[in-house]
Amino acid sequence: MQTTELDPTLSETLERAEKAGLTLVIGNKNYSSWSMRPWVAMTAFNIPFKEVRVVLARDDTATLIAKYSSSGRVPVLLAGETAIWDSLAICEYLAEQFREKNMWPLDVVKRAQARAVCAEMHSGFSDLRQAMWMNIRASFPGKGRTPGAQGDIGRICEIWEDCMAESGPNDYLFGEFSIADAFYAPVVMRFRTYGVSLAPALQAYADRVAAHPAVAAWVAGALAETETAPRYDTYPD
Ligand SMILES: N[C@@H](CCC(=O)N[C@@H](CS)C(=O)NCC(=O)O)C(=O)O
């Protein structure tokens, strides 16, 4: 179980998480951007969980994922007898189960906006995903700038700018770290791998996200992994 001694609500959370039997099934930390979101959110909000890691892009990957979910995809949150698939549904479930953690912003308007930026990330940016896949260990500066990916980068910058205009200079998208920041953490990783240059305020936000202990812990896990996925490890000319 992931735990921290700094959280005063830890024993209560731990008890509830153990009762709920939370296990998060994820892909490799180096490549699995969708898995990164709930893992970072759970870690950032000190929600204890067991981790099961399925190595992607292997002959047995589908069989292993099928043990947990018929969706054929990770992440999957196992909560007792229930399997919740899909990163957004997992985060929503956790926000309801652990209301006192305020995983979404407290303010109703900010909460709606946070959900909107997550929904946009969840359902869009397919060009960016395709041309600039997540590979935390790799360095592909300047690669992947298809017109569609450029458009996606522009829209992400616009979202960050709009959020930053409302929040303080050292804040996250909606003030305190929230599910919205966990949803954009994989994009921060992509921007680093592909050397996307950002306006200073946006770069400062990206650096804050990268420095967040939960994100840093995920990255450390990615760096420590030894499995590779050759099709994602080099960028074709
Ligand atoms: N909408 C899903 C998408 C999940 C997804 O596409 N996951 C990828 C890994 S990052 C996957 O499981 N792919 C199956 C595979 O690689 O075999 C979510 O948000 O959880």
The ligand as a Gaussian input file, in Angstrom:
#p B3LYP/6-31G(d) Opt

LIG

0 1
 N      -10.427000       5.715000     -21.858000
 C       -9.516000       4.808000     -21.204000
 C       -8.332000       4.567000     -22.104000
 C       -7.322000       3.606000     -21.517000
 C       -6.262000       3.135000     -22.520000
 O       -6.343000       3.369000     -23.738000
 N       -5.241000       2.463000     -21.988000
 C       -4.193000       1.872000     -22.791000
 C       -2.830000       1.995000     -22.096000
 S       -2.300000       3.629000     -21.762000
 C       -4.396000       0.371000     -22.879000
 O       -4.835000      -0.233000     -21.933000
 N       -4.087000      -0.237000     -24.018000
 C       -4.206000      -1.656000     -24.168000
 C       -2.958000      -2.270000     -24.652000
 O       -1.964000      -1.548000     -24.840000
 O       -2.943000      -3.489000     -24.850000
 C       -9.139000       5.404000     -19.833000
 O       -9.250000       6.615000     -19.660000
 O       -8.795000       4.667000     -18.909000

